[in-house]
């Protein structure tokens, strides 16, 4: 087999694109009726689909973003940093109803809270073309909300011979859906964090939740934040602690983990190696502000040249 990473197949990453406003250096989170001031702010493209795709590209694997982007000023401001990432944007539909779509992330002592606004529908007009595009091998669904809006998405991907991963992501409206796991039937890799896993399964801890998830999906990994992650596939379970790091911003760390895990899985590596790759990628991510800072070496070079 060729050693060229691109010969091993591209990943489609589907989900909404957000304009992320990440406020850091907060002494306390805002309270109603009071104003807080942050020490710094970063404005970057966000959303799990893009963050996963950007990290996959940084790992040497081609990734194609399948999404919708508005034509409002905030959305237009994302065009250049999106292109700097190296992610294939051929399947990003531009539409007036797709923006503005943004997330405000407030970071305090490494942890964060989010306030987001969705715009328009999740289904891109480009989906069929993306699923049929040459060289594609895998579909990553960045949030269960996307599958909720496109319920036949997994079936359509499987009909094209693609494997599928899904990160449920937290959604107050959907995370307690009793039919969530059933509606994710056909997903090959299920990638929640510990809070999501407990809410989805009703389990009291990550290990118990993983047992339930492993009975439903060929591979499942539960992200444990600073404690690393645990994964199970084929009756084998591995736990990987996170290396000691100083967390500056955890925004996008779970998506960075997803990218590392998926990349290893598509390379045919063992479960322990996939878990290690995911934890290492997530641990690198928390050391910078924003979800894609460590995934932008090409972007940095291009910016320095203008």
N, C-alpha and C positions, 0 to 999 in steps of 0.2 A: 504493500500500500504506500502511496505517496506520502511524504512527510509534510506536504503543503497543507496547512490548516484549512484553507479555502476549499480544498477538494473533499473535505469531510462534511460539507453541507451547511447551508445558511439557516438561520433561525428567524422566523417571523415573530415579532413581538407586538401584540395587539392591546390597546388600551388608550385612555385619554391622555392628552398632552396638557400639562399645567404650566403656568408661569409661577415659579416658586419664589416667594419673598421670604428669605430666611434671616430672622433677627437673632443675633447672638449677643452674649454679654449682658443678659438680663439678671438683675438681682432678685426679681420676683416677677411672676406672671401678671398680666393685667387683671384688674378687678373692675367691675362695673362702676362707672362714675369717677374713675381715677386714671391718670395718664402715667405710663411707664416709658422710660427711654432705654434704648438698646445701645450698646457700644459700637455695633457694626451691623451691616445688612448685606446680603448677597442676593442677586437676582439671576436666576438660572432657569433653564428648561427643566421641568420635572414631570412626575407621573411615573409609575412603576414600569410601564412599557418602554419608555425612552431610557430610563436609568438602566434597566437590564440590557437593552440593546447597546448602549454606550459602553458598558462594562464588557460585554461579549466582544465588541470590536477591539477594545483595549487588550483583550486576551488573545486576539488574533483570529477570531471567528467572525465571518460576515453576518450581519444582522440587518433586517429590514423592518422598519417601523410601519405598522398598519394602524392608521389613526386618522383623526380629523383635526384641522387647525383653523381657527378663525381668521378673519381679515381685519379685525380691530387693531388699534395701536399696540396693545400688549402682545397680542399674538404675532403681529408682524415683527416685533422686537425680538422674538425667539428664532426667527428664520436663520440668522447668521450663526448663533451658537449651536443650533441644531445641525447645521451643515458642517460646522467645525468638528463635530464629534466623529465623523466618519461613518455614521449610520446611514444606510440607504434610505432615502426619503421618497423614493419613487411612488410609494403606495400611501402617502399622506394626502388626504383629500382636503382642499381648502374650501371653506364654506362659511357664509356670514353667520349662521346660527351656531357655529362651533366655538365661539368665544364671545367675550373674554372668559377664560377659564383659569382660575388661579388658586393657589394655596399659600396661605400665610403660615409659616412655621416659626414658633417662638421657642428658643433653646435656652434652657437654664440648667447649668451643671451637667451638661451632656445629654439630658433628656429633653423632650420637646412635646409641644402641643400643636395641633393643626386646626386651621379653619379654611375650608375649601368651598369653591363654587363650581358646580358642573354646568355645562352649557350644551344644548342640543342633544342629539342622539349619539349613541356610541357606535352604531354600525356605519363603517366607511363604505362608500360606493366602490372602493378599490378592493374589497375583500376577495371576491372571486378571482380577480387577476393575481392577487398576491398568493393565494393558495395554489394557483396553477403555475406560478413563476418557476423558471428553471433553477435547479440547484438547491431548492429549499428542502429541508429535512424535518424541521421541528417547528411547532407553534407554541409560544409562551403566552398565556393569558394572564395579564398583570393584576386583575382584580375580578372577584366573583360578580361584581356589578355588571361587567361587560358580558359575562356569560348569561346573566339574568336578562339582559336586553337582547342578546343574540342566542336563544336557547339551543339552536341547532349547530352552534359553532364547533363543538367537539366532533360531532358527526361529520360535518363538512370537511374538517381537517383529516379525520381518519379515512374518509373516502378518497383523499388524495395521497394516502399512504404516509401521513405525517404522524410522528409521536407528539404528545401534548403534555405540557406542564401548566400548573395553575397556582398562583399565589392568591389566596382569598382576599387579603387586605381587609382592614377593619371598615365596616359600614354599619352604622347603628341600625339602619332599616333592615339589613339583610343578614347580618352575622348570626342571628338567632333563627333563621329560616330552617324549620325541621326537615325540609326536603333538600337542603344544600348538598349533602354528600351524594344523594341519588341523582341530582341534576348535574353533578360533576362526573357521572359515569363515563368511562372511556379515558379519563385523564390518567396519564402514566406516572407523573410525578406531582405530588401534592405538597405545597410549601408554605404552611402557615407559621406564624410565630406562636409562642406559648399561650398568649391570651386568646388569640383567634382559635387555636386548637381546642382549648377548653370550652369556649363558647359554642363551637361547632359540635363537639362530641358530648358535652356535658360532663366530661371527666374532671377530676379535681386537680390533677397534675399532668405535666407534659408526658411522662412515661406512660401513664394510663391512656392519655389521648392518642399517643402514637400507636399503642396496641390496637385501638379502634380504627385508626386511619390506615394502618398497615393491612387490616382485614378488608379494606375497601379499594386500595390503590396499590399498584405494583411496587411503587416506591414512595415513601413519605419522609419528610424531614421537618422537624420542629425547631424553630430558631429560638434560642434562649437568651438573646442579648449578650451581656457581658459574660455569661456562663457558657457561651459557645452554641452548640446544637447537637441534636440527637436524631438519628435516621434509622430506618428499617426497610429492608427489601429482601424478598426471598427467604424470610425467616431468620435473617441475620440482622443484628442491631449493633450500632456503633455510636459512641458518644465522643465528641471532640470539644475540649475546653478552648476558650478563646485565649490567645496570648495576652499577657499584660500590656495594656495600652491606656493612654490618656484620651478619653473620648471628648472631642470638641463638639461634634454634632452627629447625632445618630440618624439624621434624615437620609433615607435611601439605603441604609446599611443592609436591611433585609433583601432589597432588590439586588444589591451587590453580591450577597450570599447566593441568591438564586442564580445569577450569571455564572459564578464559579462552579456551583454544583451542576448546572445544566451542561456547561462546557465539558466538564469531566465525564459526565454521563454519556454525552454524545460521542466522546472519544473512546467509549467502552471501558473506562477505568472502573475499578472496584468501588463498592459503596464507601468504604473507609476513605479512599482517595478523593472521591467526590465531596464527601463531607469536609475533609481537610481543605480542599480547594475553596469551598463555600465559606468556611470560617475565616480563612486567610483573607479572602476578598472583602468580606464584611468588616473584618478588623482593620483593614487598611482604610476603608471608607469612613469610619468614625473619626479618623485623625484629621479630616479636613471639613470645611464648611460646604454644605450642599451635597446632593446625591451623586454628582458625577465628577467632582474635582480630580480624583485619582484616575479617572477614565479619559482624560483629555490631553495626553502628551502631544498629539498631532495638533490639537486646537491651540495649545500654548505656543507652538512653533509658528503657526500661522498668524496668531495675534502679534507676536513679536516682530513679524516681518512687515506689518502695516503701520 
